[in-house]
Structures are given as C-alpha cells and as structure tokens.
Amino acid sequence: MDQGAARDDGVPPLPGAAAAISAHRRDEAGLAGLRDAVASGAEYVEIDVRRTADGVLVVHHDRTAAGVPLNRCSYARVRELAPDPVPRVTEALEIIGGRARGHLDLKERGCEHEAVELAREAFGEDGFVVTTREAGSIALIKRDFPGVTAALSVGRGLWERGAVRDFVPLRAIRECGADMVALNHRLARAGVLRQCARAGFPAMIWTVNAVPLMRRFLDDPRVAVLITDHPGAAVRLRDHRRR
C-alpha cells in the first residue's frame, strides 16, 4: 500500500486532515469511564488489552494487580486484587461499538487473534486501529488480517532496552508492515515525526495532555490521531480552532 495515498479505512490521511482524537486511559474508571469517553466526542476510544491466567481478555494498563502478574491470576482473582474496575474486553467493546471507533492497545503477545476478531465483530474491519510496542504482534496481525489498520508504538523510557532505536524507527516500522506509527510526543518533537512523515507513515501522537501541545499537534497535518487523557478538552479545542 502507498502510505501517502488517500485511505478509505476511516483513518485520517497524512496531508490536510484535522487530527482525530483518541480517548486514552478512560478505562481506569471501568465501564463508566468508557461511557464518558464515548460521550466526549472523541473519534476513538482506547482500551489496554491483557490476558488473565484463565484466558480472559481484560482491559488493564499495568502488567500486575496489587503486585501480582495478571497472567498468574484468574479473572475473579484480578477483580479482587485490583483497586480499580477491570472490565472484560467484550464488555468494553459493547459500550464503544457503534458509538466511536476502537483503539486497541495490545500490552502483551498472545492476544492478537482473539482481540482482533472481537474488534472486527464490534467495529467492522475498518472501524478500529490496533497499537502495540511489539513488532512481532504487528507482523502477525498484518499477515492474518491485512485489512486491519495497525500502528507500531514507539517511545520507551531512556532507561529501557532499545530506547536508542526509537529515534530511528523506520526500519522496524517497515519490517513489521505497520500502516502507521504511534509516537511518544517527546520523540515526535525530537524529529522522529519528521522522519516518519517523510517516509509516508501517518502518526498517532501520545499522550498529549497539555493545552499548548494539543494546539501544536492539532495544527500539524502530519498528525492523524491525537491521543489524550482529556478527550473532551481536545475535541473542544480542535472544534474551536476549526471555526
């Protein structure tokens, strides 16, 4: 696919389109938070996807609950341990489907097929985007679900292994077959957004919460999706600037 060509899958193209908004981390308030995200007017609602020891796909950002890895606990035990609600992915998709586009952030390997199948049922193949830091997961999704939009997430902490490679991510993006790149806003400002745009990859920028940064990225035609913890504020700011 020509990455710079006009797209018909609902994801904004690289040039000339106002950025879409993705509501980030609203699932921490459980199903009520997801309903609030849908009501915010954001085009996308993000959920973090992990699997419990008994095979349940859940919406949870961290690898652990009360210090215990989720993949060593049953779903019932996770709900007992976690201080915040932990919805099932199926419950989350039921709330989002038909009201907003899906944004599934896969936090670990091994849940690609089930997560994508559930999302296809909830949104249709062109109604959601999958993001993940795992290049192998992107390659698997693009091999088995070539019509699904997938973005490689780039932006580790400087202390993490592989952080230096995040400043030159094009090889990894191309090799895994990603359609887009999901960039940490600091990397985006450090020239990585420019690299990706020149190579024809639309960008999702995370996680943008300060109003000056919202203005900067909403006005940038290289940005396809702005990911924020404050979707209502971002939508109002974008709509005001459009007017």
N, C-alpha and C positions, 0 to 999 in steps of 0.2 A: 504493500500500500504506500502511496506517496504521502508522507506525513504532512506535507504542506498543502495538500489538496483539500477541497471542501469535503466535509464529513456529513453523512446522513444518519449518524447513530445518536444524535442528540447532544453529543459533547461539543461544546463551542469550538470552532476552528481557530487556528493560530492568529490570523490577522483580522483586525477590525471588529471584533465582537466584544461586548462588555462581559466581564468575568461573571461566571455563575458563582453562587455561594454554597458551600457545604457546611452544615451544622456539625461541629466537632464536639465529642465528649458529652453530648447531652444525655447519653445512655447511663451516665453515672447516677442519674436520678430515677433510673428504672424506666418503666413504660410511660410514666407521667412525663419524664424528661423528653422522651421521644415524641410524645404528642405535642409538647411545647415546641420542639424542633420543627415539626411539620407545620405548626401554626405560625412560625416565624416568617414564612415566605421564602425560605432558602430552597433552592432548586434540588439540592442533595441533602440527605441526612446520613451521617456516618455512623457505622457501628463497628466495634472491635470484635473480632471473631477468634475464639479459642475453643478447645475441646476438653471436656472433663474425662476422668478415668473410665466412666461408664459410657462414653461415646456421645454425650450430649453436646451439641454446638451451642455455646453461650456467648453472650455479649459482655465482655470484660476486658479492660485495658491491660491490667497487670498480669504477670505470669503466676502470681500467688494470691491467695486469700488468707489473711492473718498469718502470713509467712509460710503457708503450706502450698506447694505447687498444685495448680488446678488439675494437672494430668495425673495426680495421685489421689484425687478425691472424687467421690460420686457427686452428681449434681445436687442431691439433697444435702450432702455434707458442705459443699461450697456455699449453698444458701445459708447454712447455719453459721459458717465462719465469716463470710463477707460482711463488712459493716454497711455496705450499700446494696441495693437490689441487684440481682444478677439474672436478667431475663434470658429466656431461650432465644436463639436466633429466629426461630419460627414465629415467636410472639412479636418480636421487633419488626419483622418483615410484614406481618399482618397490619401493623399500625402504619408503616411507611408506604406500602404498596398502594398505588392509585392516587396518592396524595403528593408524593415527591419522588425524586429519583433516588436510587440506592447508592450508597458508597460503603462498600465492604472493605475494611482494613484487616487483612489476614495477619494475625500476630504470630503464627507458627505454621510449620509444614504439616501436611497430612489432612487438612480440612478443605483442600481446594475443590475437589469434585463435588462434595456434598454442598458446600457453601454456594458454589456457582449454580448448581442445579436448583437449589431453593430460590436463589435470586432470579433466575430465569423464569421460574414459575410465578414469582411475585411481581416482577417488573417487565418481563419480556427481555429478549436478549440484548436489546439496545437501550434499556432503561436503567442501567446501573454501570458503575465502574468499580473495579477491584484494584486496591493498592496493597503493596506489601514490600518489605525490605528484602524478601527472599527472591533472588533472581531465578532460582530453580522453580519456585511456585509460579512465577510469571511464565516461564517457558512451558510448564506443564499445562497451564490454562490456555495459552495461545495455541498449543498443539491440539488439545482436545476440544476447545471451544473457540475457534478462530474468530468468531463474530463478536466475542465479548471484549469490551474495552478494558485494558489493564495498564496500570502505571507502576513503574518501579519507584519505590520511595528511597530518597537519597538524603542523608543528613544525620550521621552518627555524632555522638559526643566526641570531642577531641581525644578522650582517653580510651575510646573503643577501638578494637582491632578493625582495620580497614578504613579508618576515618580519612586518611590522606587521599585514598582513591575517590572519595566523594567529590573532590574538587575537579576530577576529570572523569565523569561518569559515562561518557558517550559510548565507550566500548561495551560496558556492562549493559546499558540500555539496548543497544543494537543486538548483542548476542542473545539476550533473553527474549527478544521480539516484542518488547513493550510498545504500546501505542503512544504513551505519554510518560512524563516524569513528574513525580511528586517531590518537590524540593522544600527543604527547610528554608525559611525566609532569610536566614543569615547567609546560607550558601547562595541563594538567589541574588542577594546584594553584593556578593563577593565575585560575581562574574560568571557563575555557573548557569544562571538563567540565560545569559547572552550566548553561551556555548550551545545550550540545548535549542534555543530559538534558531540559531544559525543552521543547526542540523535538521530543523523542521519538526521538533518534538514540542507539542503543546505542554504547558506546565500547570500543575496544581501546586499552590504555594501554601505551606503550613508552618506553624499555626499562628495566624495573624490576628492579634487582639488589640493592639494599639491603634487608635484612630489615624495618626499620621501614616502608619504603614498601610492601613486599609486604603487610604486615599492613593498612596503611591502605587499599590499593586492593582487597584481597581481601574486606574488610569493607564495601565500598561497593557498594550494589545498583545503582548506575548503571554499573558496570563489567562488561562482558560477557566480555572476554578480557584477561588479563594477559600481556604479552609480556616474556620474561626470558631472560637468558643462563644462568640457573641453574634450569632447569625442575624438576629433582629436588627441590631445596630448596623451591621454591614449592609443589609438589604436597604434600610432607610437611607444610609449614606450614598449607596450606589444610585438609588432611585432619585434622590435629590440632585445628584450631580448630573444625571441624565437629563432632568428637567432644565 
